[in-house]
Amino acid sequence: MAQEDAEPVRRTRGWAIAELSKEDLEIFGFSELEERIEALQSEIARVRAQLDRKHAGRAAADAIFFKSS
């Protein structure tokens, strides 16, 4: 019952990558490390795609609000 009364843990932005970087890699085997690299590369691609969407949105807003004369 004590755990039900406790407040949920509040995590800040970027907590997952911070925790991931603290993990001991010595305990992983070759295949696990390769899988980890693939997962991280997929995450990098996902972040880059989001960044591209944000750049496109910013460029569209700039085109509307900052038209050059």
BELJODA-V343320 format. One record per run of one state. SS is the DSSP state (H for helix, E for strand, L for the rest). FROM is the first residue (numbers start at 0). LEN is the number of residues. Records with the same first field share a line. If there is no record, write none. Layout:
SS: FROM-LEN  FROM-LEN
//
This chain:
L: 0-1  5-9  22-2  27-2  65-4
H: 1-4  14-8  24-3  29-36
//
